[in-house]
Amino acid sequence: MAVVAVGLDLTRIDRLEAAYARRGERLLARLFTAGERAYCEAKKERFQSYAGRFAVKEAVMKVLGTGWARGVRWVDIEVVRERGSAPRCVLHGRSAEIARQRGIASIHVAITHDAGIAAAVAIAEG
């Protein structure tokens, strides 16, 4: 398979936490799936995990070439992680349609966080 696109994003953890302080649960429901929320809420530093997943969503929007437009919803890009496995990206709805149209068969992701920053890379293969 060939690389179709690469996306990268950085997210300040404190910025996401401040947005939550202003908007509360509505923000989390708009940005994250139930599975993502359950994963993050089980973590001691939950906003590190939320920020990492937010960065993945931004990076994936870049590989899709959409940004926040063209009907792509935050919850259509889901980060799934089974115990003992690397995180993976699952697309739903309009995001999945756009990926098919662009010839994207899979999207590999990596997440890290340090010094108040969460970072993610998304590599789309076709």
HUPESUL-V900068 format. One record per residue. RES is the residue in one letter. NEAR is the number of other C-alpha atoms within 12 Angstrom. Layout:
res:RES near:NEAR
res:RES near:NEAR
This chain:
res:M near:12
res:A near:14
res:V near:19
res:V near:26
res:A near:27
res:V near:29
res:G near:31
res:L near:29
res:D near:31
res:L near:30
res:T near:33
res:R near:28
res:I near:29
res:D near:20
res:R near:20
res:L near:30
res:E near:26
res:A near:15
res:A near:20
res:Y near:22
res:A near:15
res:R near:13
res:R near:15
res:G near:15
res:E near:16
res:R near:13
res:L near:22
res:L near:31
res:A near:20
res:R near:20
res:L near:34
res:F near:33
res:T near:28
res:A near:19
res:G near:23
res:E near:38
res:R near:28
res:A near:19
res:Y near:27
res:C near:26
res:E near:18
res:A near:15
res:K near:14
res:K near:11
res:E near:19
res:R near:24
res:F near:34
res:Q near:33
res:S near:39
res:Y near:46
res:A near:41
res:G near:41
res:R near:49
res:F near:45
res:A near:40
res:V near:47
res:K near:48
res:E near:40
res:A near:39
res:V near:47
res:M near:42
res:K near:31
res:V near:35
res:L near:39
res:G near:24
res:T near:24
res:G near:21
res:W near:22
res:A near:16
res:R near:15
res:G near:19
res:V near:28
res:R near:27
res:W near:35
res:V near:34
res:D near:30
res:I near:42
res:E near:37
res:V near:44
res:V near:31
res:R near:22
res:E near:13
res:R near:9
res:G near:7
res:S near:9
res:A near:15
res:P near:27
res:R near:29
res:C near:36
res:V near:29
res:L near:33
res:H near:21
res:G near:19
res:R near:23
res:S near:35
res:A near:28
res:E near:21
res:I near:28
res:A near:33
res:R near:21
res:Q near:15
res:R near:21
res:G near:21
res:I near:29
res:A near:25
res:S near:28
res:I near:40
res:H near:32
res:V near:36
res:A near:31
res:I near:35
res:T near:29
res:H near:28
res:D near:18
res:A near:13
res:G near:21
res:I near:26
res:A near:32
res:A near:32
res:A near:38
res:V near:35
res:A near:39
res:I near:30
res:A near:33
res:E near:23
res:G near:20
